[in-house]
Amino acid sequence: TLAHTDIPAGLLPFVPKGAHVEVRQIKIEPGGTTGWHYHDADIYALVRQGTLTHPYANCKPVVYKTGDIIVEPGGKSNVHEGTNLGKVPVILDVENVTPFGKPLSEDSPAPSCA
């Protein structure tokens, strides 16, 4: 974890119930994967190094390269998986704004198309 804090309820109009904010760095080794999962709220990430192959619920992969910004919408219908098919580790700087009491991510079964 690079940084974290809580936004109290009522402080920001676009976060009326408050939230936990966390910025962390994630490393995915070559051949590694995040597994299928979803987030309860939108997340934002910067690909600091490597190439991430990232299929969503429709199983169509999007490829993100060094310097790209990833925006993942929250919700159970937005399952996805990140895979490193490259030869160097993928390093992501990820910002989560998570509702209080919710985990940063929730494991999910792979969609039927996977």
N, C-alpha and C positions, 0 to 999 in steps of 0.2 A: 504494500500500500504506500503510495507516494503522498497522499493527503486524504483527510476525511473530516467531515463536520456534519452537523445537523441543521436543517432549516426549520425553525419553529413554525407551527401552524399560524397562519395569518400574517407572516412577515412579508411574503411575496404573493401578489395576487394570482400568479400563474402556478403557484404551489400552495393552494389554500389549506390543505391538510398537513402540510409540512412533509419533509423527506430527509433521508440520509444520503449525503453526497460522498462519493468515494472515487478517488483517482488512483488507478493501480496499473502496474506494468505486467503484461502477460507474455510469457515466452512459450512458443510451440516449436518443439524440436522437429527436424526433418522426419517426415513420415507420421508425425503426431496429429492428433485431432482434439477438438474441444468436446466431441460427442454432441448429439442432438440435444438442444436446450432452447429455452426462451427466457425473456426477461419480463418482469412485471411493468416496466416503464421503458421508454426510449433510452438507448445508450448511444454514445458517440465514441469513436476510436480513431487514432492516428496510427497508420502502419509505419512504424519507425524503421523496420528492417524486414526484408524478405518479401515473399509473395504468398498471399492467403487465398485459397480457393474456398468459396463461401456459398454453398447451395442453401436456398431458402426452402420453404414448404412445398414449392412447385418443383423442387429438385434441379432447377436450372442454376448452375453455378455462376457466380459473379467472381471475377478475379481482381483482387486488390493488391497493388504494388506499393513499394516504399514511397511514402509521401501522400498516399491516398487517405481520404477521410471516409470512415464507415459510419453510416447512420442505420441503426437497427431499431425498427419500431417495436414497442412493447406488446405483450399479450400472447396468450396461448396459441393463437392462430398464426403467429410469426415464428414458428420453430425454425432453427437453422443450425448449421454445423460449420466450424472453421477447420480446414485441413491444410497442412503444410506439405505440399508435393515437391517442394524445392530441396536444395542442398545446403541451405543455411537456415538457422533458426529464424522464425517469424517473431518479431517483437512488436507488441501493440501497447500503446498508451490508451487506456480505457477510462471513460468517465461515466459512472452510474449515478443516477438520481433515483433512488429506490424508495418506494413508500415504506413508512415505518413498519417494522415487523415482517417484511418480506426479504427473502434471500437475494443475493446479487443475480443469481440465475437459477432456473429450475430445470432439472433433467426432463427429457421428453422422449417418447418413442420416435423412431424415424418415421417419416411419412411413408405411405404405401408405395410411392414412386421411387423410394431410395433402394 
